[in-house]
Amino acid sequence: MEAKTQTRPDFFTIAGFGTIKGMNINLSIASDLSRKASKICKDLGIQTDTIPDPRFGKVKMYPTQILERVFNEYQVVKTS
């Protein structure tokens, strides 16, 4: 709850967004999705945010619309 009040409400981590979507995101999938989200954000000139993480020190947070796009593409690949 505290982290949510310290960050932008329309930004989520890969794991957090996966939880909202009811998906179990392992480290390999999270890494892949994060790379894709980072590339899209960079290509579109969209800044990311970060949040402290006990395992990794800090992790990136991405805008919801970028995560929707990346997760939708992942679902298409996963079901193909």
Residue pairs with C-beta under 8 A, 6 or more apart in sequence:
3 51
3 52
6 51
7 49
7 51
7 61
8 49
8 61
10 63
10 64
11 48
11 49
11 61
11 62
11 63
11 64
12 20
12 61
12 62
12 64
12 67
13 51
13 53
13 59
13 60
13 61
13 62
14 25
14 30
14 33
14 34
14 37
14 59
14 62
14 67
15 25
15 30
15 59
16 61
17 62
17 64
17 67
17 71
18 24
18 25
18 30
18 71
19 25
21 71
23 71
25 33
29 74
32 74
33 70
33 71
33 74
34 59
34 60
36 70
36 73
36 74
37 48
37 60
37 62
37 66
37 67
37 70
38 48
38 60
38 62
40 46
40 66
40 69
40 70
41 47
41 48
41 62
41 63
41 66
46 63
46 66
48 60
48 61
48 62
49 60
49 61
49 62
50 58
50 59
50 60
50 61
51 58
51 59
51 61
52 58
53 59
62 70
